[in-house]
Amino acid sequence: MSIQALERHEVVGQVKSGGLKAVEAARRLQVSARQMRRIMARFGEEGAAGLNSRRYGQKPGNAIEESVRAAILQHVEERYQGFGPTLTREKLDTLHGIHVSTETVRQLMISAGYWKAQRGIAIKRHPLRARRACFGELIQIDGSPHDWFEGRSARCTLLVFIDDATGQLTHLHFMPTETSLGYMRCLVGHILEYGMPMALYSDRHSIFRNNSEAAGQTQFGRAAEELGIELICANSPQAKGRVERVNQTLQDRLVKEMRLLGIDDMEAANAWLPEYVEQFNRKFGVVAGDPQDAHVAWKKTEAQLKSILSHQEERTLSKELTISYRNRCLQIESSGSGRGMRFAKVTVHEGFDGAIEVRHRGRVLRWREIPKTVKQSKIVGSKELNKHLDAIKAARTPHKPAKNHLWRGAPLEGVPLRATPFTAPPPAAEQTGFTAHPS
């Protein structure tokens, strides 16, 4: 018996016993007086079973076929382990042609043990900030370290660029770690595709800001200032919540997309990421409040852009026109004598692709690397090992003069010792120049 039938049975019983009028019973069951008479008549003919709905126990008209249920659970078991109900429903719709609701998929996954119902947690509310009006006014940037390949490759970091006005990803790139050159690589890709944004919004990582005022400007901060891009650091993770939330979304969806496609390393992932960015923006991007684009087009060459977005250090040329950089000796090649370049200040530019340029007053200098001689380990057999170690020990032991050495006062054979002449010191009065008076 259904719950509705149980409620009706109690009210009908009161009407039968005379404790409740039919009009009051109809009001309590929220039915009309005519429907109440039908209920009473059916109860008199069929008893308590007549109080059930005529559709009680029948299959609903919108019920899912058992074959479709079995197909959904089979796909979840074979391909979508760990997927959430929403993402699973999207894959069933786009890849397998199974059109069901997200709630249907959730209930099926819960019943089969592939998903656990989650209780909502209390969320700390923060005041919302309105989106910027124009695309390119504010680009939020961040790095997300994670096991992106689920153990199939080493852990790495995904560098994320997202527009504040539209919520669209502008650039994604995998790097082993979060570095200045990695962000410079992403910024080059963003500028070449969209132009120079008005501002970048980041955390207070040492890549973007030196906490000590005496430390000076960072390499990324110097490059942003040279390009005319304002670099702003957030006071808390919640302040740049848009990029923080998209990191969580990517750690869920991007990981599973790469699993389905069999992408197991950073090189293959970076080659595929532009395609994923387009898919993501079509699904989650919104229209900016102002259609005007705030980007400024880059009108110089790509080489000039990469030269600005590079790691730069100043060096002083030696007398031989050489400099030392990262344990490498670079020899500057000069067509003349090169005397005018001695002890000149030069700047070494190291790009994110490993290319190195040496510049002097804006001019690129030619250089070659002088290889350093490397001492190779000697191969010594077991029979010669003791002799080799004794030689090393003798070389490290300081030399001691012999007992009959001249330094010890011993005479040489046939050569008599020469006495050292002794000269008595002058009297004290002669030394000082004063005459001593008797006391």
C-alpha positions in Angstrom: 0.0 0.0 0.0 1.3 3.4 -0.9 1.7 6.3 1.6 -1.1 8.1 -0.1 -3.4 5.1 0.4 -2.5 4.9 4.1 -3.4 8.5 4.6 -6.8 8.0 2.8 -7.4 4.8 4.8 -7.2 6.7 8.1 -9.5 9.5 6.9 -12.0 7.1 5.3 -12.1 5.1 8.6 -13.1 8.2 10.5 -15.8 9.0 8.0 -17.2 5.4 8.3 -17.3 5.6 12.1 -19.1 8.9 11.9 -16.3 10.9 13.6 -15.7 13.0 10.5 -18.0 14.5 7.9 -17.3 13.8 4.2 -16.9 17.5 3.4 -14.2 17.9 6.1 -12.6 14.6 4.9 -12.4 16.0 1.3 -10.8 19.2 2.6 -8.2 17.3 4.6 -7.3 15.0 1.6 -7.3 18.1 -0.7 -9.8 16.5 -3.2 -13.2 17.6 -4.4 -16.5 16.4 -2.8 -17.2 14.3 -5.9 -13.8 12.6 -5.7 -14.4 11.9 -2.1 -17.6 10.1 -2.9 -15.7 8.0 -5.5 -13.0 7.1 -2.9 -15.7 6.0 -0.4 -17.5 3.9 -3.1 -14.2 2.2 -4.1 -13.4 1.5 -0.5 -16.8 -0.1 0.0 -16.3 -2.4 -3.1 -12.6 -3.3 -2.9 -11.6 -2.5 0.7 -8.2 -0.9 1.6 -6.7 -2.0 -1.8 -9.2 0.3 -3.6 -7.6 3.3 -2.0 -4.4 2.9 -4.1 -4.0 4.7 -7.4 -4.9 2.7 -10.5 -1.3 3.2 -11.7 0.2 1.9 -8.5 2.8 -0.9 -9.3 2.8 -0.1 -13.0 5.9 0.9 -14.9 6.1 4.7 -15.5 5.7 6.0 -19.0 9.1 7.7 -19.0 11.0 4.7 -17.5 14.4 3.9 -19.0 14.6 0.6 -20.8 16.7 -2.1 -19.1 19.0 -2.3 -22.1 19.8 1.4 -21.8 20.5 1.0 -18.1 22.8 -1.9 -18.8 24.6 0.1 -21.5 25.1 3.1 -19.2 26.6 1.0 -16.4 28.8 -0.9 -18.9 30.2 2.3 -20.3 30.8 3.6 -16.8 32.6 0.4 -15.7 34.8 0.2 -18.9 35.7 3.9 -19.6 34.3 6.3 -17.0 35.6 5.1 -13.7 36.0 8.1 -11.4 33.9 10.4 -13.6 31.3 12.5 -12.0 27.6 12.2 -13.1 27.6 15.5 -15.1 30.7 14.6 -17.1 29.5 11.1 -17.6 26.2 12.3 -19.0 28.1 14.6 -21.4 30.2 11.7 -22.7 27.2 9.4 -23.0 25.4 12.1 -25.0 28.3 13.1 -27.3 30.1 9.8 -27.8 27.5 7.1 -27.4 24.2 8.8 -28.4 22.5 8.0 -25.0 20.3 11.0 -24.1 19.4 10.9 -20.4 19.4 13.4 -17.6 22.2 14.0 -15.2 20.1 12.9 -12.2 19.3 9.6 -14.0 23.0 8.9 -14.4 23.7 9.9 -10.8 21.0 7.5 -9.4 22.3 4.7 -11.6 25.9 5.3 -10.5 24.9 5.4 -6.9 22.9 2.2 -7.1 25.8 0.4 -8.8 28.4 1.8 -6.3 30.3 4.0 -8.8 29.3 7.2 -7.1 28.7 8.2 -3.5 26.0 10.8 -2.6 27.7 13.8 -1.2 26.3 16.0 1.4 26.5 19.7 0.8 29.2 21.5 2.9 29.0 24.9 4.4 30.7 27.3 2.1 32.4 30.5 3.4 30.9 33.3 1.5 33.0 36.1 0.1 31.7 39.3 -1.5 31.5 38.9 -5.2 33.3 41.2 -7.6 31.7 42.0 -10.9 33.5 40.8 -14.0 35.5 43.3 -16.0 33.6 44.7 -18.9 36.0 44.1 -21.8 37.9 41.1 -23.0 41.6 41.6 -22.2 41.2 44.1 -19.4 42.3 41.6 -16.8 44.0 38.2 -17.3 44.2 36.0 -14.3 47.3 33.7 -14.2 48.3 30.8 -12.0 50.2 27.5 -11.9 48.4 24.3 -10.8 50.8 21.5 -9.7 49.0 18.1 -9.8 49.4 14.5 -10.9 47.9 15.4 -14.3 48.7 12.0 -15.9 47.5 9.9 -13.0 50.9 8.1 -12.5 51.5 7.5 -16.2 54.1 10.2 -16.1 55.8 12.5 -13.6 53.9 15.2 -11.7 54.0 18.6 -13.4 52.5 22.0 -13.3 49.8 23.5 -15.6 50.2 27.2 -16.3 46.7 28.7 -16.7 45.7 32.1 -18.4 42.0 33.0 -18.1 40.2 36.2 -19.1 38.2 37.8 -16.3 35.4 39.3 -18.5 34.5 36.2 -20.5 35.8 33.3 -18.4 37.6 32.0 -21.5 41.0 30.2 -21.3 43.5 32.1 -23.4 46.5 29.8 -22.9 47.4 26.5 -21.2 50.8 24.9 -21.0 52.4 22.1 -19.1 55.8 22.7 -17.4 57.8 20.5 -15.0 57.7 23.4 -12.4 56.4 26.9 -12.1 59.1 29.2 -13.4 59.5 32.7 -14.8 60.5 31.4 -18.3 57.4 29.2 -18.3 55.1 32.2 -17.7 57.0 34.1 -20.3 56.4 31.4 -22.8 52.7 31.5 -22.1 52.6 35.3 -22.3 54.3 35.2 -25.7 51.6 32.8 -26.9 48.9 35.0 -25.5 50.3 38.2 -27.1 50.8 36.6 -30.5 47.2 35.4 -30.6 45.3 38.2 -28.9 47.6 41.1 -28.3 48.9 42.7 -25.1 46.4 42.7 -22.2 45.9 45.7 -20.0 46.8 43.9 -16.7 47.8 40.5 -15.3 46.5 39.3 -12.0 48.6 36.8 -10.1 49.4 35.6 -6.6 52.4 36.8 -4.6 54.8 34.2 -5.8 58.5 35.2 -6.0 58.2 35.0 -9.8 56.0 38.1 -9.8 57.0 40.0 -6.7 60.0 40.3 -4.4 58.9 40.4 -0.8 62.1 42.3 0.1 62.2 45.8 -1.2 66.0 45.7 -1.5 65.8 42.6 -3.8 64.6 44.7 -6.7 62.3 43.8 -9.6 61.7 40.2 -10.7 62.5 39.1 -14.3 58.8 38.7 -15.1 58.0 42.1 -13.5 60.7 43.7 -15.6 59.4 42.2 -18.8 55.8 43.2 -18.0 56.8 46.8 -17.3 58.8 46.9 -20.5 55.7 45.7 -22.5 53.5 48.2 -20.7 51.4 45.5 -19.0 50.3 46.2 -15.4 51.2 43.3 -13.1 48.9 43.1 -10.0 49.3 40.7 -7.1 46.3 39.4 -5.3 46.1 39.6 -1.5 44.5 36.1 -1.1 43.6 33.1 -3.2 39.9 34.1 -3.0 40.7 37.4 -4.6 41.6 35.6 -7.9 38.9 33.1 -7.5 38.2 32.7 -11.2 41.5 31.1 -11.9 41.4 29.1 -8.7 38.0 27.6 -9.6 39.0 26.8 -13.1 42.1 24.9 -11.7 39.7 22.7 -9.8 37.6 22.1 -12.9 40.7 21.3 -15.0 42.0 18.9 -12.4 38.7 17.0 -12.8 37.8 17.2 -16.4 41.2 17.7 -18.2 42.7 14.7 -16.4 39.9 12.4 -17.5 40.0 13.7 -21.1 43.7 12.9 -21.4 43.0 9.4 -19.9 40.4 8.8 -22.6 42.7 10.0 -25.4 45.7 8.1 -24.1 47.9 11.2 -23.5 50.7 10.2 -21.2 53.3 12.9 -21.3 53.7 16.7 -21.4 54.8 16.9 -25.0 51.7 15.2 -26.4 49.5 17.1 -23.9 50.9 20.5 -25.0 50.3 19.7 -28.6 46.6 18.8 -27.9 45.8 21.6 -25.4 44.8 24.3 -28.0 42.0 21.9 -29.2 40.9 21.5 -25.6 40.9 25.2 -25.0 38.5 25.7 -27.9 36.1 23.0 -26.5 36.3 24.5 -23.0 35.5 28.0 -24.2 32.6 26.9 -26.2 31.0 25.2 -23.2 31.9 27.6 -20.3 32.7 31.0 -21.9 30.3 33.9 -21.5 29.8 37.1 -23.5 31.6 40.1 -22.3 29.6 43.1 -21.1 31.4 45.4 -23.5 32.2 44.0 -27.0 35.3 46.2 -27.3 38.6 44.3 -27.1 41.1 45.9 -24.6 44.1 44.1 -26.1 46.8 46.2 -27.9 48.2 44.6 -31.0 51.9 43.7 -31.0 53.3 45.5 -34.1 57.0 44.4 -33.7 58.5 41.1 -34.7 58.2 37.8 -32.8 62.0 37.8 -32.2 61.8 41.2 -30.5 58.9 40.0 -28.2 60.9 36.9 -27.2 63.9 39.1 -26.5 61.9 41.1 -24.0 60.3 38.1 -22.5 63.6 36.4 -21.6 65.8 36.1 -18.5 68.3 38.9 -18.6 71.6 39.3 -16.6 74.4 41.8 -16.9 78.0 40.7 -17.4 81.4 42.4 -17.8 83.7 41.3 -20.6 87.2 40.3 -19.6 90.4 41.4 -21.3 90.0 38.4 -23.6 86.4 39.3 -24.4 84.9 36.4 -22.5 82.1 36.1 -19.9 80.9 33.3 -17.6 77.2 32.4 -17.7 75.7 29.5 -15.9 79.0 27.6 -15.7 79.6 28.2 -19.4 82.4 30.3 -20.9 81.2 32.5 -23.8 83.8 34.0 -26.2 82.7 37.2 -28.0 83.8 37.2 -31.6 85.0 40.5 -32.9 86.0 41.5 -36.5 88.7 43.8 -35.3 91.2 43.7 -32.4 88.3 44.1 -29.9 90.2 46.4 -27.6 87.3 48.8 -27.5 85.1 46.0 -26.1 87.4 45.1 -23.2 85.6 45.4 -19.8 82.4 46.5 -21.5 79.0 45.9 -19.9 76.9 43.4 -21.9 73.5 41.8 -21.2 72.8 38.1 -21.6 69.3 37.2 -22.8 68.2 33.6 -22.2 64.9 32.7 -23.8 62.3 30.1 -22.7 63.5 27.9 -25.6 67.1 27.9 -24.4 68.4 30.4 -27.0 71.1 32.8 -25.6 71.8 36.3 -27.0 74.5 38.6 -25.9 73.6 42.3 -26.4 75.7 45.4 -26.1 73.8 48.8 -26.4 71.0 47.1 -28.3 73.3 45.3 -30.7 73.5 41.5 -30.8 77.0 40.2 -30.5 78.3 37.0 -32.0 79.7 34.5 -29.6 81.0 30.9 -29.3 81.3 28.7 -26.4 84.7 27.7 -25.2 84.5 24.0 -24.0 86.0 23.4 -20.6 88.4 20.6 -20.1 87.0 17.8 -18.0 89.3 15.6 -15.9 88.4 12.0 -16.6 88.6 9.4 -13.9 91.6 7.0 -14.2 91.1 3.3 -14.7 93.3 1.4 -12.1 93.4 -2.3 -11.7 93.4 -4.1 -8.4 97.1 -4.9 -8.6 98.1 -1.3 -9.1 95.6 0.2 -6.7 97.9 0.3 -3.7 100.7 1.9 -5.7 98.3 4.5 -7.0 97.0 5.4 -3.6 100.5 5.6 -2.1 101.4 8.1 -4.8 98.4 10.2 -4.0 99.2 10.1 -0.3 102.8 11.1 -1.0 101.7 14.0 -3.1 99.4 15.3 -0.3 101.9 14.8 2.5 104.0 17.9 3.2 107.8 17.5 2.7 109.9 17.3 6.0 113.6 18.3 5.9 116.1 15.6 6.7 117.8 15.5 10.1 121.1 16.6 8.6 119.5 19.5 6.6 121.2 22.9 6.7 118.0 24.3 8.3 118.7 22.0 11.3 122.4 23.2 11.6 124.1 20.1 10.2 127.3 20.7 8.1 127.7 19.6 4.6 130.5 17.2 3.9 133.9 19.0 3.5 132.3 22.4 4.2 132.9 23.8 7.8 130.2 25.7 9.5 130.7 29.5 9.4 130.2 31.2 12.7 127.7 33.9 12.7 129.4 37.2 13.6 128.1 38.8 16.9 127.9 42.5 17.3 127.1 43.8 20.7 124.3 46.3 20.9 125.2 49.9 21.8 124.6 51.2 25.2 121.2 52.5 26.0 122.4 56.1 26.2 123.7 55.9 22.7 120.6 54.3 21.4 118.3 57.1 22.7 120.6 60.0 22.3 120.2 61.1 25.9 122.8 61.1 28.7 122.0 59.1 31.7 122.1 61.1 35.0 123.2 59.4 38.2 120.4 58.9 40.6 
